[in-house]
Amino acid sequence: MAATTSTSSMAEAIAVLSLPGLGSLTEQQVRGQACVWDAVPLTGVPAVDLGEQKVSRAGQLTRWFPRACPACVAAAALRALHEHAPRCKQCVDDAARCPEGLVLRRLMRDVRR
């Protein structure tokens, strides 16, 4: 039986994903009504909650709650894995033993279900 991504490991995986800058997003993307990457409306489709994000804007702490479509999350996780793996000694030696790589691979698998 394959393990699924736990809430804590999902948060860890999401934390390494590169989210677009807040200034480049539409109001719908900032509010979580549209995918943070491709701006497709998320009404009536499954969405992945990317967790509360905090950023400083004009000296003020701003909180926002991005969401994304599963396909974009999987693509972002794959990009993160491709950036991580070549620089990670553990991934080069034995990728199955790298916690970050494992979490990213699980995230890609789980969001496609």
C-alpha distances in whole Angstrom, upper triangle without the diagonal:
4,7,9,13,15,18,20,18,19,22,22,21,24,26,26,27,30,32,35,38,39,42,41,39,41,41,38,36,37,36,33,34,34,31,32,32,33,35,34,34,31,32,30,27,24,25,23,25,26,28,31,33,36,39,43,45,49,48,46,43,41,38,36,33,31,29,27,26,22,24,26,23,21,25,26,22,23,27,26,23,26,29,27,25,29,30,28,28,25,23,26,25,21,20,16,18,20,19,21,19,16,16,18,16,13,16,17,14,14,17,17,15
4,6,10,12,16,17,15,15,19,19,17,20,23,23,23,27,28,31,34,36,39,38,36,37,38,35,33,34,33,30,32,31,28,29,28,30,32,31,31,28,30,28,25,22,22,20,22,23,25,28,30,33,36,39,42,45,45,43,40,38,35,33,30,28,25,24,23,19,21,23,20,18,21,22,19,19,23,22,20,23,25,23,22,25,27,24,25,22,20,23,23,19,17,14,16,17,16,17,16,12,13,15,12,9,13,13,10,10,14,14,13
4,7,9,12,13,11,12,16,16,15,17,20,20,21,25,26,29,32,33,37,36,34,36,36,33,31,31,31,28,30,29,27,27,27,29,31,30,30,27,29,28,24,21,21,18,20,20,22,25,27,30,33,36,39,43,42,40,36,35,32,30,27,26,23,23,22,18,20,22,19,17,20,21,17,19,22,21,19,22,24,22,21,25,26,23,24,21,20,23,23,19,17,13,15,15,13,15,14,11,11,13,11,8,11,13,10,10,13,14,13
4,6,9,11,9,9,13,14,13,15,17,18,18,22,23,26,29,30,34,33,31,32,32,30,27,28,28,24,26,26,23,24,24,26,27,26,27,23,25,24,21,17,17,15,16,17,18,22,24,27,30,34,36,40,39,37,34,32,28,27,23,22,20,19,18,15,17,19,16,15,18,18,15,17,20,19,18,21,23,21,21,25,26,23,25,22,20,24,24,21,18,15,17,16,14,15,14,11,10,12,10,7,8,11,9,7,10,12,11
4,7,8,6,6,9,10,9,11,14,15,15,19,20,23,26,27,30,30,28,29,30,27,25,25,25,22,24,23,21,21,22,24,25,25,25,22,24,23,20,17,16,13,14,14,15,18,20,24,26,30,32,36,36,34,30,28,25,23,20,19,17,17,17,14,16,17,14,13,16,16,13,15,18,16,16,19,21,19,19,23,24,21,23,20,19,23,23,20,17,15,16,15,12,12,12,10,7,9,9,6,6,10,9,7,9,12,12
4,5,5,6,8,10,10,12,14,16,17,20,21,24,27,27,31,30,29,30,30,28,25,25,25,22,24,24,22,22,23,26,27,26,26,23,25,24,22,18,17,14,14,14,14,17,19,23,26,29,32,35,35,32,29,27,24,23,20,19,18,18,19,16,19,19,16,16,19,18,16,18,21,19,18,22,23,21,22,25,25,23,25,22,21,25,25,22,20,17,17,16,13,13,15,12,9,12,13,10,10,13,13,10,12,15,14
4,6,5,6,9,10,10,12,15,16,19,19,23,24,24,28,28,26,28,27,25,23,22,22,19,22,22,20,20,22,24,25,25,24,21,23,23,21,17,15,12,11,11,11,14,16,19,23,26,29,32,31,29,25,24,20,19,16,16,15,16,18,16,19,19,15,16,20,18,16,19,21,19,19,23,23,21,23,27,26,24,26,24,23,27,28,25,22,20,20,18,15,15,16,14,11,13,15,12,11,14,15,12,13,16,16
4,5,5,6,9,10,11,13,15,18,19,22,24,24,28,28,27,28,28,27,24,23,23,21,24,24,22,21,23,26,26,27,27,24,26,26,24,20,18,14,13,12,11,14,16,18,21,25,28,31,30,28,24,23,20,19,17,17,17,18,20,18,21,20,16,18,20,18,16,19,21,18,18,22,22,20,21,25,24,22,24,21,21,25,26,23,21,19,18,16,13,12,15,13,10,13,15,12,12,15,16,14,15,19,19
4,5,5,6,8,10,11,13,16,18,21,23,24,28,28,26,28,29,27,24,24,24,21,24,24,21,21,21,24,26,26,26,24,26,26,23,20,18,14,14,12,13,15,17,20,22,26,29,32,31,29,26,25,22,21,18,18,17,18,19,17,19,18,14,15,18,16,13,16,18,15,15,19,19,16,18,21,21,19,21,18,18,22,22,20,17,16,15,13,9,9,11,10,6,9,11,9,9,12,13,12,13,16,17
4,5,5,6,8,10,11,14,15,19,21,22,25,25,23,25,25,23,20,20,21,18,21,20,18,17,18,21,22,22,23,20,22,23,20,16,14,10,10,9,10,13,15,18,21,24,27,30,30,28,24,23,20,18,15,15,13,14,15,13,16,15,11,12,15,13,11,14,16,14,14,18,18,17,18,22,22,20,23,20,19,23,24,22,18,17,17,15,12,11,12,11,7,8,11,9,7,10,12,10,10,14,14
4,5,5,6,9,10,13,14,17,19,19,23,23,22,24,24,22,19,19,19,17,20,20,18,16,18,21,22,23,23,20,23,24,21,18,15,11,10,8,7,10,11,14,17,21,24,27,26,24,21,19,16,15,13,13,13,14,16,15,17,16,12,14,17,14,12,16,17,14,15,19,19,17,19,23,22,20,23,21,21,24,26,24,20,20,19,17,13,12,14,13,10,11,14,12,10,13,15,13,13,17,18
4,6,5,7,9,13,14,18,19,20,24,24,23,26,26,25,22,21,22,20,23,22,20,18,19,22,24,25,25,23,26,27,24,21,18,14,13,11,11,13,13,16,18,21,24,28,27,26,22,21,19,18,16,16,16,16,18,17,19,17,13,15,16,14,11,15,15,12,13,17,16,14,16,19,18,17,19,18,17,21,22,20,17,17,16,13,10,8,11,11,8,9,12,11,10,13,15,14,15,18,19
4,5,6,7,11,12,16,18,20,23,23,22,24,25,24,20,20,21,19,22,21,18,16,16,20,21,22,23,21,24,25,22,19,16,12,12,10,11,14,14,17,19,22,25,29,28,27,23,22,20,18,16,15,14,14,16,14,15,14,10,11,13,10,8,11,12,9,10,14,13,12,14,17,17,16,19,17,16,19,21,19,16,16,16,13,10,7,9,9,6,6,9,9,7,10,12,12,12,15,17
4,5,5,8,9,13,15,16,20,19,18,21,21,20,17,16,18,15,18,17,14,13,13,17,18,19,20,18,22,23,20,17,14,10,9,6,8,11,11,14,16,20,22,26,25,24,20,19,16,15,13,11,11,11,13,12,14,12,9,11,12,9,8,12,12,10,12,15,14,14,16,20,19,18,22,20,19,22,24,23,19,19,19,16,14,11,12,13,9,8,12,11,8,11,14,13,12,15,17
4,6,8,9,13,14,16,19,19,19,21,22,21,18,17,19,17,20,19,17,14,15,19,20,22,23,21,24,26,23,20,17,13,12,9,9,10,10,12,14,17,20,23,23,22,18,17,15,14,13,12,13,14,17,16,17,15,12,14,15,11,10,14,13,10,13,16,14,13,16,19,18,17,21,20,19,22,24,23,20,20,20,16,14,11,13,14,11,10,14,14,12,14,17,16,15,19,21
4,6,9,13,14,16,20,19,19,22,23,23,19,19,21,19,22,21,18,15,15,19,21,22,24,23,26,27,24,22,18,15,14,11,12,14,12,15,16,19,21,25,24,24,21,20,18,17,16,15,15,15,17,16,17,14,12,13,13,10,8,11,10,7,9,12,10,10,13,15,14,14,18,17,16,19,21,20,17,18,18,14,12,9,11,13,10,9,13,14,11,13,16,16,16,19,21
4,6,10,12,14,17,17,16,19,21,20,16,16,19,16,19,17,14,12,11,15,17,19,20,19,23,24,21,19,16,13,13,9,12,14,12,15,15,19,21,24,24,24,21,19,17,16,15,12,13,12,14,13,14,11,8,10,10,6,6,9,8,6,9,12,10,11,14,16,16,16,20,19,18,20,23,22,19,20,20,17,15,11,12,14,12,9,12,14,11,12,15,15,14,17,19
4,7,9,12,14,13,14,17,19,19,15,15,18,16,19,17,14,11,10,14,16,18,20,20,23,25,22,21,17,15,15,11,13,14,12,14,14,17,18,22,22,22,19,18,17,15,15,12,13,13,15,15,15,12,10,12,11,7,9,11,9,8,11,13,11,12,16,17,17,18,22,22,20,22,25,25,21,23,23,20,18,14,15,17,15,13,16,17,14,15,18,19,17,19,22
4,6,8,11,11,10,14,15,15,11,11,14,13,16,14,11,7,8,11,13,15,17,17,21,23,20,19,15,13,13,9,11,12,10,12,12,15,16,19,20,20,17,15,14,12,12,9,10,10,13,14,15,11,10,13,12,9,11,14,12,11,15,16,14,16,19,21,21,22,25,25,23,26,29,28,25,26,26,23,21,17,18,20,17,15,18,19,15,16,19,19,17,19,22
4,6,8,7,7,11,13,14,10,10,14,13,15,13,11,7,7,10,11,14,16,17,21,23,21,20,17,15,15,12,14,14,12,13,12,15,15,18,20,19,17,15,15,12,13,10,12,12,14,16,16,12,12,15,14,11,14,16,14,14,17,18,16,18,22,23,23,24,28,28,26,29,32,31,28,29,30,26,25,21,21,24,21,18,21,22,19,19,22,22,19,21,24
4,5,6,7,11,13,14,11,10,14,14,17,15,13,10,10,13,13,17,18,19,23,26,24,23,20,18,17,14,15,14,11,11,9,11,11,14,16,16,15,13,13,11,13,11,14,14,18,20,20,16,16,19,17,14,17,19,17,16,20,21,19,21,24,25,25,26,30,30,29,31,34,34,30,32,32,28,27,23,24,26,24,21,24,25,22,22,26,25,23,25,28
4,5,6,9,10,12,9,7,11,12,14,13,13,9,11,14,13,16,17,18,21,24,23,22,19,18,16,14,14,13,10,10,8,10,9,12,14,13,12,10,10,9,11,10,13,14,18,20,21,17,17,21,19,17,19,22,20,19,23,24,22,24,27,29,28,29,33,33,32,34,37,36,33,34,34,31,29,25,26,28,25,23,26,27,23,24,27,26,23,26,28
4,6,8,10,13,11,9,13,15,16,15,15,12,13,15,14,18,19,20,23,26,25,25,22,21,20,17,18,16,14,13,11,11,9,12,14,14,14,12,13,12,14,13,16,17,20,23,23,19,20,23,22,19,22,24,22,22,26,26,24,26,30,31,30,31,35,36,34,36,39,39,36,37,37,34,32,28,29,31,29,26,29,30,27,27,30,29,26,29,31
4,7,10,12,10,10,13,14,15,13,13,10,10,12,11,15,16,18,21,25,23,23,20,20,19,17,19,18,15,15,13,15,13,15,18,18,17,15,16,13,15,13,15,15,18,21,20,17,18,21,19,17,20,22,20,20,24,24,23,25,28,29,29,31,34,35,33,35,38,38,34,36,36,33,31,28,28,30,28,25,28,29,25,25,28,28,25,26,29
4,7,8,6,6,10,11,12,10,10,7,9,10,8,12,13,15,18,21,20,20,17,17,16,15,16,16,14,15,13,15,14,17,19,18,17,14,14,11,12,10,12,13,15,18,18,15,16,20,18,17,20,22,20,21,24,25,24,26,29,30,30,32,35,35,33,36,39,38,34,36,36,33,31,28,28,30,27,24,27,27,24,24,27,26,23,24,27
4,5,5,6,9,10,10,9,10,9,11,11,8,11,11,14,16,19,19,20,17,18,17,16,18,17,16,17,16,17,16,18,21,19,19,15,15,12,13,11,13,13,16,19,20,17,18,22,21,19,22,24,23,24,27,28,27,29,32,34,34,35,39,39,37,39,42,41,37,38,39,36,34,30,31,32,29,27,29,29,26,25,28,27,24,25,28
4,5,5,6,9,8,9,11,10,13,13,10,13,12,13,15,19,19,20,17,18,16,16,17,16,15,16,15,17,15,18,20,18,17,14,13,11,11,11,13,14,17,20,21,19,20,23,23,21,24,27,25,26,29,30,29,31,34,36,36,37,40,40,38,41,44,43,39,40,40,37,35,32,32,33,30,28,31,30,26,27,29,28,24,26,28
4,5,5,6,5,5,8,9,12,11,8,9,8,10,11,15,15,16,14,15,14,15,16,15,15,17,17,19,18,21,23,21,19,16,14,11,11,9,10,11,14,17,18,16,17,21,21,20,22,25,24,25,28,29,29,30,33,35,35,36,40,39,37,40,43,41,38,38,39,36,34,30,31,32,29,27,29,28,24,24,27,25,22,23,25
4,5,5,6,5,6,5,8,9,6,9,8,9,12,16,15,15,12,13,12,12,13,13,13,15,15,18,17,20,22,20,18,15,13,10,9,7,8,9,11,15,16,13,14,18,18,16,19,21,21,21,24,25,25,27,29,32,32,32,36,36,34,36,39,38,34,35,35,32,30,27,27,28,25,23,25,25,21,21,24,22,19,21,23
4,6,8,8,9,7,11,12,10,13,12,12,15,18,17,17,14,14,12,11,12,11,10,12,12,14,14,17,18,16,14,11,9,6,7,6,9,11,14,17,19,16,16,20,20,18,20,23,22,22,25,27,26,27,30,32,32,32,36,36,34,37,39,38,35,35,36,32,30,27,28,29,25,24,26,26,22,23,26,24,21,23,25
4,6,8,10,9,13,14,11,13,11,11,12,16,16,16,13,13,11,12,12,11,11,13,14,17,16,19,21,18,16,12,10,7,6,7,8,11,14,17,19,17,17,21,21,20,22,25,24,24,27,29,28,29,32,35,34,35,38,38,36,39,41,40,36,36,37,34,31,28,29,30,26,25,27,26,23,24,26,24,21,23,24
4,5,7,7,11,12,10,11,9,8,10,13,13,12,9,10,8,9,10,11,11,14,16,19,19,22,23,20,18,15,12,8,6,5,5,8,10,14,16,14,14,17,18,17,19,22,22,22,24,26,26,27,30,32,32,33,36,35,33,36,39,37,33,33,34,31,29,26,27,27,24,22,24,23,19,20,22,20,17,19,21
4,7,9,12,12,9,9,6,6,7,11,11,12,9,11,11,12,14,14,15,18,19,22,21,24,26,23,21,18,15,12,10,8,7,9,11,14,16,15,15,19,19,19,21,24,24,24,27,28,29,30,32,35,35,35,39,38,36,39,41,39,36,36,37,34,31,29,29,29,26,24,26,25,21,22,24,21,18,20,21
4,6,9,8,5,5,4,5,8,11,10,11,9,11,11,12,14,15,16,18,19,22,21,24,26,24,22,19,17,13,11,8,7,7,8,12,13,12,13,16,16,16,19,21,21,22,24,26,26,27,30,32,33,33,37,36,34,37,39,38,34,34,35,32,30,27,28,28,25,23,24,24,20,20,22,20,17,18,20
4,5,6,5,5,6,6,10,13,11,11,8,9,10,10,13,15,15,18,18,22,21,25,26,25,22,19,17,13,11,8,6,4,6,9,10,8,9,13,13,12,15,17,17,18,21,22,22,24,26,29,29,30,33,33,30,33,36,34,30,31,32,29,27,24,24,25,22,19,21,21,17,16,19,18,14,15,18
4,6,6,8,10,10,14,16,14,14,11,10,10,9,12,13,12,15,15,18,18,22,23,22,20,16,15,11,10,6,6,5,8,11,12,9,10,13,13,11,14,16,16,16,19,20,20,22,25,27,27,28,31,31,29,31,34,33,29,30,31,28,26,22,23,24,21,18,21,21,17,17,20,19,15,17,20
4,6,8,11,12,15,18,15,15,12,12,13,12,15,16,15,17,17,20,20,24,25,24,22,19,18,15,13,10,9,7,8,11,10,7,9,11,10,9,12,14,13,14,17,18,18,20,23,25,25,26,30,30,27,29,32,31,28,29,30,27,25,22,22,23,21,18,19,20,17,16,19,18,15,16,19
4,6,9,11,14,16,14,15,13,13,15,14,18,19,18,21,21,23,23,26,28,27,25,22,21,17,16,12,11,8,9,11,10,7,11,13,11,11,15,16,15,17,20,20,21,23,25,27,28,29,33,33,30,32,35,34,30,31,32,30,28,25,24,26,23,20,21,22,19,17,20,20,16,17,20
4,6,9,12,15,13,14,12,14,15,14,17,18,18,20,20,23,22,25,27,25,24,20,19,15,14,11,10,9,9,13,12,10,13,16,15,14,18,19,19,20,23,24,24,26,28,30,31,32,36,35,33,35,38,37,33,34,35,32,31,27,27,28,25,23,24,24,21,20,22,22,18,19,21
4,6,9,11,10,12,11,13,15,15,18,20,20,23,23,26,25,28,30,28,27,23,21,18,16,13,11,9,8,11,11,10,13,15,15,16,18,20,20,22,24,25,26,28,30,32,33,34,37,36,34,36,39,37,33,34,36,33,31,28,28,28,26,23,24,24,21,19,21,20,17,17,19
4,6,9,8,11,10,13,14,15,18,19,20,22,23,26,25,28,30,28,26,23,21,17,15,12,10,9,9,13,13,13,15,17,18,18,21,22,23,24,26,28,28,30,32,34,35,36,39,39,36,39,41,39,36,36,37,35,33,30,30,30,27,25,26,25,22,21,23,21,17,18,20
4,6,6,7,6,10,11,13,16,17,19,22,23,26,26,29,31,28,26,22,20,16,13,11,8,8,7,10,12,12,13,16,17,17,19,21,22,23,25,27,28,29,31,34,35,35,38,37,34,37,40,38,34,34,35,33,30,28,28,28,25,23,24,23,19,19,20,18,15,16,17
4,6,8,9,12,13,16,18,20,21,24,26,29,28,31,33,30,28,24,22,18,15,14,11,11,10,13,15,16,17,19,20,21,23,25,26,27,29,31,31,33,35,37,38,38,42,40,38,41,43,41,37,37,38,36,33,31,31,31,28,26,27,25,22,22,23,20,17,18,18
4,7,9,13,15,18,20,22,24,27,29,32,31,35,36,33,31,28,25,21,18,16,13,13,11,13,15,16,17,19,21,22,23,25,27,28,29,31,32,33,35,38,39,39,42,40,38,41,43,40,37,36,38,36,34,32,31,30,27,26,26,25,22,21,22,19,16,16,16
4,6,10,12,15,18,20,22,26,27,31,31,34,35,33,30,27,24,20,17,15,11,10,8,9,12,13,14,16,17,19,20,22,23,24,26,28,29,30,31,34,36,35,39,37,34,37,39,37,33,32,34,32,30,28,28,27,24,23,23,21,18,18,18,16,13,13,13
4,7,10,13,15,18,20,24,26,29,30,34,35,32,29,26,23,19,16,14,10,9,7,7,10,12,12,13,16,17,17,19,21,22,23,26,27,27,29,32,33,33,36,34,31,34,36,34,30,29,31,29,27,25,25,23,21,19,20,18,15,15,15,12,9,10,10
4,6,9,12,15,16,20,22,26,26,30,31,28,26,22,19,16,12,10,6,5,5,6,10,10,9,12,14,14,15,18,19,19,21,24,24,25,27,30,31,30,33,32,30,33,35,32,29,28,29,27,25,23,23,22,19,18,18,17,14,14,15,12,9,11,12
4,6,9,12,14,18,20,24,25,29,29,27,24,21,18,14,11,9,5,5,6,6,10,9,8,10,13,12,13,16,17,17,18,21,22,22,24,27,28,27,30,29,27,30,32,29,26,25,26,24,21,19,19,19,16,14,16,14,11,12,13,11,8,11,12
4,6,9,11,15,17,21,22,26,26,24,20,18,14,11,8,7,5,7,9,10,13,12,10,13,15,14,14,18,19,18,20,23,23,23,25,28,28,27,31,29,27,31,33,31,27,26,27,25,22,19,20,20,16,16,18,16,12,14,16,13,11,14,15
4,7,8,12,14,18,20,23,24,21,18,16,12,10,7,6,5,7,10,11,13,12,9,12,14,12,12,16,16,15,17,20,20,20,22,25,25,25,28,27,25,28,31,29,25,25,25,22,20,17,18,18,15,14,17,15,12,14,16,14,12,15,17
4,6,10,13,17,19,22,22,19,16,14,10,8,6,7,8,11,14,14,17,15,13,16,18,15,15,19,19,17,20,23,22,22,24,27,27,26,29,28,27,30,32,30,27,27,26,24,20,18,20,20,16,16,19,18,14,17,19,17,15,18,20
4,7,10,14,16,19,19,16,12,10,7,6,5,7,10,13,16,18,20,18,16,19,20,18,18,22,21,20,22,25,24,23,27,29,28,28,31,30,29,32,34,33,30,29,29,26,23,20,23,23,19,19,22,21,18,20,23,20,18,22,23
4,7,10,12,16,16,14,10,8,6,5,6,8,11,14,17,19,21,18,16,19,20,17,17,21,20,18,21,24,22,22,25,28,26,26,30,29,28,31,34,32,29,30,29,26,23,20,22,23,20,19,22,22,19,21,24,22,20,23,25
4,7,10,13,12,10,7,6,5,6,9,11,14,17,21,22,24,21,19,23,23,19,20,24,22,20,24,26,24,24,27,29,28,28,31,31,30,33,35,34,31,32,31,28,25,22,25,26,23,22,26,25,22,24,27,25,24,27,29
4,6,10,9,8,6,5,7,8,11,12,16,18,22,24,25,22,21,24,24,20,21,25,23,21,24,26,23,24,28,29,27,28,31,32,31,34,36,36,33,34,33,29,27,24,26,28,25,24,27,27,24,26,29,28,26,29,31
4,7,6,5,4,6,9,11,14,16,19,22,26,27,29,25,24,27,27,23,25,28,26,24,27,29,26,27,30,32,30,30,34,34,34,36,39,39,36,37,36,32,30,27,29,31,28,27,31,31,28,29,33,31,29,33,35
4,5,5,6,7,10,12,15,16,20,22,26,28,29,26,25,29,28,25,27,29,27,26,29,30,28,29,33,34,32,33,37,37,36,39,41,41,38,40,39,35,33,30,32,34,31,29,33,33,30,31,34,33,31,34,36
4,6,8,9,13,15,19,20,24,26,30,32,33,29,29,32,31,28,30,33,30,29,33,34,31,32,36,37,35,36,39,40,40,42,44,44,42,43,42,38,36,33,35,37,34,33,37,37,34,35,38,37,35,37,40
4,7,9,13,16,19,21,25,27,31,33,34,31,30,33,32,29,31,33,31,29,33,34,31,32,35,37,34,35,39,39,39,41,44,44,41,42,41,37,35,32,35,37,34,33,36,37,34,35,38,37,35,38,40
4,6,10,13,16,19,22,25,29,31,32,29,28,32,31,28,30,33,31,29,32,34,31,32,35,37,35,36,39,39,39,41,44,43,41,42,40,37,34,32,34,36,33,32,35,35,32,34,37,35,33,36,38
4,7,10,13,16,20,22,26,28,30,27,25,29,29,25,27,30,28,26,30,31,29,29,33,35,33,33,36,36,36,39,41,40,38,38,37,34,31,28,31,32,29,28,32,32,29,31,34,32,30,33,35
4,7,10,13,16,19,23,25,27,24,23,26,26,23,25,28,27,25,28,30,28,28,32,34,32,33,36,36,36,38,41,40,37,37,37,33,31,28,30,31,28,27,30,30,27,29,31,30,27,31,32
4,7,10,13,17,20,22,25,22,20,24,24,21,23,26,25,23,27,29,27,27,31,33,32,32,35,35,34,37,39,38,35,35,34,31,28,26,28,29,25,25,28,27,24,26,28,26,24,28,29
4,6,10,13,17,19,21,18,17,21,22,19,20,24,23,22,25,27,26,26,29,32,31,31,34,34,33,36,38,37,33,34,34,30,28,25,27,27,24,23,26,25,22,23,26,24,21,24,26
4,7,10,14,16,18,16,15,18,20,17,18,22,22,20,23,26,25,25,28,31,30,30,34,33,31,35,37,35,32,32,32,29,26,23,25,25,22,21,23,22,19,20,23,21,18,21,22
4,7,11,13,15,12,11,15,16,14,16,19,18,18,21,23,22,23,26,29,28,28,32,31,29,32,35,33,30,30,30,27,25,22,23,23,20,19,21,20,17,18,20,18,16,18,20
4,7,9,12,10,9,13,14,13,14,17,18,17,20,22,22,23,26,28,28,28,32,31,29,32,34,32,29,29,29,27,24,21,22,22,19,17,19,18,15,15,18,16,12,15,17
4,6,8,7,6,10,11,10,12,15,15,16,18,20,21,22,24,27,27,27,31,30,27,30,33,31,27,27,28,26,24,21,21,21,18,16,17,17,13,13,15,14,10,12,15
4,6,6,6,9,10,11,12,14,16,17,18,20,21,23,24,27,28,28,32,30,28,30,33,31,27,27,29,26,24,22,21,21,18,16,17,16,13,12,14,13,9,10,12
4,5,5,6,9,10,10,12,14,15,16,18,20,21,22,25,26,26,29,28,25,28,30,28,24,24,25,23,22,19,18,18,16,13,14,13,10,9,10,9,5,6,9
4,6,5,6,9,10,11,12,14,15,17,18,20,21,24,25,25,29,27,24,27,29,27,23,24,26,24,22,20,18,18,17,14,14,14,11,9,10,11,8,7,10
4,5,5,6,8,10,10,12,14,15,16,18,20,22,24,24,27,27,24,26,29,27,23,24,26,23,22,19,18,19,16,13,14,15,12,10,12,13,9,10,13
4,5,5,6,9,10,10,12,14,15,16,18,21,22,22,25,24,21,24,27,25,21,21,23,20,19,16,15,15,13,10,11,12,8,7,10,10,7,9,12
4,5,5,6,9,10,10,12,14,15,16,19,21,20,23,22,19,22,24,22,18,19,21,19,17,15,13,14,12,9,9,10,7,4,8,9,7,7,11
4,5,5,6,9,10,11,12,14,15,18,19,20,23,22,19,21,24,23,19,20,22,20,19,16,14,15,14,11,11,13,10,8,11,12,10,11,14
4,5,5,6,9,10,11,12,14,17,18,18,22,21,18,21,24,22,19,20,21,18,17,14,13,15,13,9,11,13,10,9,12,13,11,13,16
4,5,5,6,9,10,10,12,15,16,16,19,18,15,18,21,19,15,16,18,15,14,11,10,11,9,6,7,9,7,6,10,11,10,12,15
4,5,5,6,9,10,10,13,15,15,18,17,14,16,19,18,14,16,18,15,15,12,10,12,11,7,8,11,9,7,10,13,12,12,16
4,5,5,6,9,10,12,13,15,18,18,15,17,20,19,16,18,19,16,16,13,11,14,13,10,11,14,12,11,14,16,15,16,19
4,5,5,6,9,11,12,12,16,16,13,15,18,18,14,16,17,14,13,10,9,12,11,8,10,13,11,11,14,16,15,17,20
4,5,5,6,9,10,10,13,13,10,12,15,14,11,13,14,11,11,8,6,9,10,6,8,11,11,10,13,15,15,16,19
4,6,6,7,9,10,14,14,11,12,15,15,12,15,16,13,15,12,9,13,13,10,11,14,14,13,15,18,18,18,22
4,6,7,7,9,13,14,11,13,16,16,14,17,17,14,15,12,10,14,14,11,13,16,16,15,18,20,20,21,24
4,6,6,6,10,10,8,10,13,14,11,14,14,10,11,8,7,11,12,10,12,15,15,15,17,19,20,21,24
4,5,5,8,8,5,7,10,10,8,11,12,9,11,9,7,11,12,11,11,15,15,15,17,20,20,21,24
4,6,8,10,7,7,10,12,10,14,14,12,15,13,11,14,16,14,15,18,19,18,21,23,24,25,27
4,6,9,8,8,11,13,12,15,15,12,14,12,11,15,16,15,16,20,20,20,22,25,25,26,29
4,5,5,6,9,10,9,12,11,8,11,10,9,12,14,14,15,18,19,19,21,23,24,26,28
4,6,5,6,8,9,12,11,9,12,12,11,14,16,16,17,20,21,22,23,25,27,28,30
4,5,5,6,6,9,7,6,9,10,9,11,14,14,15,17,19,20,21,23,25,26,28
4,5,5,4,7,7,6,9,9,7,9,12,12,12,15,17,17,18,21,22,23,25
4,6,6,10,10,9,13,13,11,13,16,16,15,18,20,20,21,24,25,26,28
4,7,9,9,9,13,14,12,14,17,17,17,19,22,22,23,25,27,28,30
4,5,6,7,11,12,10,11,15,15,14,16,19,19,20,22,24,25,26
4,5,5,9,10,7,8,11,11,10,13,15,15,16,19,21,21,23
4,6,8,10,8,7,10,12,10,11,15,15,15,17,20,20,22
4,6,9,8,7,11,13,12,13,16,17,17,19,22,23,24
4,6,5,6,9,10,11,12,14,16,17,18,20,22,23
4,6,5,6,9,10,10,12,14,15,16,18,20,22
4,5,5,6,9,10,11,12,14,15,17,19,21
4,5,5,6,9,10,11,12,14,16,17,19
4,5,5,6,9,10,11,12,14,16,17
4,5,5,6,9,10,10,12,14,16
4,5,5,6,9,10,11,13,15
4,5,5,6,9,10,11,13
4,5,5,6,9,10,11
4,5,5,6,9,10
4,6,6,7,9
4,6,6,7
4,5,6
4,6
4
